[in-house]
Amino acid sequence: LLGACSEACRQEVTQTKAMTSQQQRQHRKQHADKWMPPVPNALSRHIDNRSVSPPEPHVHIRQFTASRRLSKSIDNSELQNEYVYGHSSALADEALLCELREATARDWPKAEQLIDEMQGKFLSFLVQTLQPKRVLEIGCFTGYSALCLANGLPSDGSLVTCDIDAETMRFAQSFFDKSSHVGQIAAVNCDGQEYLNLLATTENQKPFDMIFVDANKRKYRAYYDTILDHSLLSASGLLAFDNTLFRGRVAAYASGLASNKERIARGLAEFNERVALDSRSTQVVMPLWDGLTLIRQV
């Protein structure tokens, strides 16, 4: 009955259905302990006040209960996606970005490699907030994330985007040419690691203020080490890696629940471990989209 989970719940639902709206509000106030609060901000207070059995000695428990409960209450439907997108600021190239997504879905077999629309807005927002003069992207695909990054640049900022696939780079360039930021984007057709190596050996190479990596997942650790070993990121710069949770397989692999044959999961788990133990940096692994790791140097 309406999702009731026990006989007591069913009786409670039946009783309140017979009440007027005002009576229901008064009843809920008097019996607040029986109801999960409708306001997400109240959720943690509700959980904190519940009686919870103490953990066994020497067992460390991370309190993710509120997050899990909240996620159940969030409808991740197309309706909500449209609402979130519609209530986020539009980018200068909004129409062009929509055209690019449609063309990628229509013309390219691996269209799922595109970042999410809201992730694109988030990246653009990061650039607007940080105001980096020099941004580097490793892994361009058809250019969607590059355009999002470029849309956040200050007027004197620049973006270099690199990808090994010449065909997708030509496709991306056709959209860069139509962008309001065309003069700020430089596209390089090159393997990501090779390009980083080239930058590392270039005399008087200026560091980048932000680097976004969305390329070969098994090379993430090599990308990371090359960037930090050769000071390709400015002292206050931000380094971002996409897909660091990879469909939940990374956590499964790290917990021994996945096969060693899952090479991408293994490579990302090793990368995450490397970053977590590296005294040169501080990081946060965000469980957004397919996992987004943000890194700063200490």
N, C-alpha and C positions, 0 to 999 in steps of 0.2 A: 504494500500500500504506500504509494508515493515515496518509495525508497526506504520505508521504515525497516529497521534491521532487527527488531525484536518485538515481542508481544507488548511490552511496555511502550515502545515507540509507536506501535499501531494505535494503542489506546489514546496516547497523547495527540496523535494526528487527528483521530476521529473526534476527540473532544474539542480541539481548537477549530476544526472545520465548521462546527455548529455555532461558533462565536462570531460576533461582529468584529470588524477590524480593530475598533477601540478595545474591545474585550480581549482580543488576541494579544495586543501590545501590553496590556496590563498583566495578562497571564504570563507572558514571557518574562516580564520584569520580575514577577514574583517567583518564577521557576527558572531563573537564568542558567542554573547549573545544568539543565537538561538540553539546552540549545547551544549549538555552535554559533558564535556571533557572526552577523552578516558583514561586518566591516573588517577587511583584512588586517588593518592596523591593530585591531583588538585581538587578533588571533593568538599572538604570542602570550599576551596576558592571560587569556583563557587557558592555554596549555600549561603555563607556569603554575596556575592555581589548582590544577588537577593533581590528585594523589597518584604518584608514580612509584613503583617498587624500585628500591635502590639497586644499582648494578652490582654484579658480583665483584668481589675484591680483585684488583689488578686488571680490570677490564675497562678500557677507555672507550666511551661511547660518544660519538659526535651527534649533537642534537640537530638533526635535519627534519624533525617531525613537523615543525611549522611549515617548512617549505613544501613537504610532501602534501600536507593537508591543503595548503593554499593552492597547489597545482591541481588538485582534484576539483577545486571550486572554480577554476578558470576554464572557460569554454574556449578551446583552441580551434574554433570553427572558422570557416571562411568569413562569416559575419564579423567575428571579432578581429580577424586579420585586416579586413577592410576598414573597420573602425580605427584600429591603431594606426594604420597607414594614413587614413584621412585626417587624423588629428596630430600628425607629425608634419613639421615644416617641409614645404616643397623645395626641391633643389632647382637651380637655374636651368638645368638640362632635363627636367622631369619628363617632358614629352619625348625627348630623344632617348632617354633611358628606357621608357616603356616600349618604344619602337625597337630598341636593341634587344630587349628580352623576348619580344614576339618573334623577331627575326632569328634569334638564336634557337628558340624552341622549334621553329619551322624548318630551319636549314641545317642544324648541327645535331648529330646523333648523341652527343654527350652533354646535352643542355642542362642536365642535373648538376653539372659542375659550377653553374652560376651560383653566386652567393644569393641569399635571401634578400628580398627588397628592403626589409627593415634593417638587415645587417648592413646593407649599402648606406642607408640613411645614418646608421650608427657610426660607420667609418667616416662619413662626411662630417658628422657632428664632432667626432674626435679631432679631425683636422682643423675644423673651425675653432675648436677650443684651444688646441695646442699652438695654432698658428705657425706650423713648421715652414721654413723657407725651402727645404729640400726633402722630397719624399721619394722613396724607392719601393716599387712593387716587384716581387719575384713571383711570376705566375699570372699571366694576363688573361688567358683564354680569349673570349670574344670582346673583352674590354669593359664589361659592366662595372666591376669593382674599381678599375682605373678611373672611369668617368666619375664615379661616386667620390673617390678620393680627390680628384681634380676639382670637383664642385665645392670642396671645402677650403681650397687653397687661398691664401691672401694674394693680393694683386701682384706681389713680387715673388711669389712662390713658384716652384716647379716640381713636376712629377716625371720620374723615369720608370717605365714599366717594361718588364722583360719576359719573354716567353720563347720556348724552343720551337714552337709550331709556326711555320711561316704562313700557312693558310689562315689560321685564326688571327694572326697578327695583321694580315692584310685586311681581313674583315673588320677587326677592331679599328684599324687606322681609318677606314671609311667613315666610321662614326666619330672618331676623334676630330676628323676634318670638319664635321658639322657642329662640333661642340663650341659653346661660348668660351671654352678654355683651351681652344686648339693651340694657341701659342705657348701654353704652359706644359704641354704633354710631349714627351719624347719616347718613342717606342723602339725597343731593341730586340731583334730576333736572335736569341742566343740562349743556350742552356743556363739555367739559374746559377749553378755552382761555378761554371766557367766564367760567367759575368762577374760574380763576386770575387773570384780569383784575379780577374783582370783589374777590378777596382782596387784590390789589395796591393797590386804591384804598380799601380799608376802613381807617378810622382806627384806630390802636393795634392793628393786626392782629398777633397773636402768631405767630412762625414755627413751623413743624412740625419735629419731631425726626426724622421719617422720611417719605419720599414714595415711593410705588410707582406707576409709570406703565405702564398697559397699555391704551392707547386708540388713537386715530387715528395710525398710524405716520408718516404724512407730516407730522404736526404736532409730532413729537418735538423738533425743534430749537426751535420756537417755545415749547413747554412749558418746555424747559430754560432758555432765555434769560429767560423771564418769571419763573421761579422764582428764578434767581440775580440778575437785575437788580433785583428788588423784595424781596430778602432773605426769601423765603417759607420758606427752609430755615434752621434754626438753624446756628450756626457749627460745631458738632460733629455735625450731622445727616447722615443717609445718604439718598441719592437713588438709586432703582433703576428701570431701564427694561427692560421685557421685550421679547422677540422681536427683539433687535438684530442677529441674524445671519440671520433670516428664511429658513429652509429652505436655507441656503447661498447664497442669491441675492445677499446683500450683498457677500460676498467676491468673487463672480463679477463683479458690476457694477464693483467697485473695481479689479478686474484687467483690465477691458475685455472680459470674456467674456460680458457680458449686454447686452441691448438697452436703449437710453435709454427705451424705452416701458415698462420695468418701473419704474413710478413709486414703488412701495413700496420696492423695493430701492434706488433712487436716493435717495429721501428719507432712508432709514436710513443709507446710506453717507455722505451729507452731514452727518447728525447725528453719526455716529461720528467723522468728521473734525473737526467743530466742537468736540466735547468733547476730543478728543485734543490739539488745538492751543490750548485755552483755558487760560491761565495761572491762572485762578481756581480750578481744580479738579484733582483727581487721580482716576484711574479705573482699573478693571480690567474688561475684556470677557471674560466667562466663557463658554466653549463648552459650556454646560449647557442642556439642553432646547432652546429655539429661540434661545438667546443671551440672556444676562442681564448688563447693564452696571450696575456699582455705582460710585457717584460720591460723593466727599467734597470739600468746599471746602478750599482750601489756607489 
